[in-house]
Amino acid sequence: MSNSKCLGGSSSAAPGSHGGAPHYSFNSDGSLTTNGVPMNAISNHSVMETVFLEIPNGFDVISCVVQFAQQFELCVTVLTGHGLISDVDIACPPGTIRPPCVSTSFQIISLSGTYSYLNAASGDIISSFHVQFVDAAGNVMGGRINSQMKAASTVKLVLAVSPEV
């Protein structure tokens, strides 16, 4: 079951440990913390910027990315991510046999995707995310994420963000 709220956890990374790029983490009260960059600094620029986002263990990664984008009215592209995931709902072509999985969590190999408004006034949204991951036995799987992907550890994402157009 997907947890659509991104609450809980805190950042254990040292502020500023990512070379000056904004670093956001979800707090237990649902607010976001940063490494000193004001929360509205991104939306005041017209260019794409890189930010880091930490998703706490136990929460839906995709819902957290969407919540982050909506809260700051940003278009978000996930460039990469790392950490452990579970409960991944990926699209499979008809007739595909899923490989046997011997673990309950999977290591992210690759994660990419986008969330943006085509037309904010009409509510038209583009949202598509893809993941490749490996289980403890070395089985590599992946595909388009249908609905959820739960963090089984702190998942750290690198995002490219820009103001909604």
N, C-alpha and C positions, 0 to 999 in steps of 0.2 A: 504494500500500500504506500502510496506517495505521501510525503509530508510536504504540503504546499507552503508551510511557513518555514522560514529560515532563521530560526531562533536557536540560541544555545551556543555554547562554546566560546572560546576567545582566542585571540591570536597569541601564539607563543614566540613569534618571530620578533626580532628586535626592530624597533622603528627605524626606517631609513636603510634597512638591510638590502634593498633592491635598487641601489644606485640612484636614489632620488625620485623614482617613479612613484606615483601615489599607490599606497598599499592599504586596502580596505579589508576589514574582518567583521563578521557578524558578532554581536554581543548577545548575552542572554536576554536582554530586554528588547531585542529586535532592532536596536540601533546599529549603526556602522561606526567603527573607529577607523582612524587613518593615521599615517605617519607624519601628521602635521600639515598636510595640504588641506585647505578648506574644502568642505563638501561641495560647494558651488563652484569651485575653481574650474572644473571640467566644462560645465555647461556655459561658462563665460568665454570659451574659446570656440573658434570655428574650424579648427583642425583636428585631425585624429590624434589621440594620445594613447600611450600604453599605461595600463593600470594592472595591479595585482589584486586578486580577490581570493580570500580563503573561505571555504565552505566547511563548517564543522561536521564532525562525525554524526551520522544518523539523519541527515537532512537531504532532501532532493536537490541535486546539483542544478538541474535545469530550472526548477522553480526559483532557486536563489539567483541565478543569472537574470531571469526575467524580472524578479523583484528589484534587483539592483538597477536594471535598465529603466524600469518604470519610475522608481523613486527619484532618479536624477534626470529623467526624460532624455535618455541617451540611446543611440544606436550602438549595439555591442556586437563585436566579432570575437569569438573565442579562438585564440591563436594556438594555444596548447594548454595542457593541464597534466598534473600528476597526482598520484595518491591511489588509495584503494576504493573500489566501488562494489556495490551489490545491487540486487533487485533491478537489473538493467532490462528494460523492455525495448528490444530492437526489432526492426522490421526484417522479415525473412521472406524471400521469394516463395511462392507456393511450391510445395513438394520438397523443400529443403529439409534435410535432417540435421538438427542441431548436434554439435559434437558433445560427447559426455563431459560434464563438468565435475571435477573432484574437489572443488573448493567452494566456499560460500562467499568469498570475496575475490575480486579480480584486480590486477594491476593495470592502470591505464597505460597504454602504449601511445595512443594518439587521441586527441579530442579537439574537434573544431566545430564551428557553427556560427550562426548569426541570429540576432533578434533585432528587428527594427520596424518602425512604422513606415508604410508606403505613403499613407495620408493620415496624419494624426486626427484631423477633423472627422473623418469617416470611420476611423478605427481599423483600417486595413493594416494587417501585420504580416511581416515575413518572419518565420521562425523555423529553423532547421538545424539540427545538431547531429553530428556523427562521431562515433567512438570506436576505437579498436582496443582490445584488452586481452590479457592472457590469464589463464588460471594456474593453479599450483603445479599442474601436470604438464604445462607448456602448451596447452591448446590455445590457439589464437582465434579470437572471434571478433565480430564487430558488425557495424551497420548503422543505419539511420535510427536515432532514438525516437521511439513512438511516443512515450509519455513520461517515463521517469528513469532516473539513475541515482540511486541512493549512495551517499558518501559512507564508506566503511572505515574511513580514517579522515583526517583533515585533507581535503582536496584543495590544491593550490592551482589557480588559473591565471594565465596571462591573457588580458583582454586588450583589444584595440577599441577605443570608444570615441564617439563624436556626438555632438548635439543632434537631436532629431531634426530632420529636414521637413 
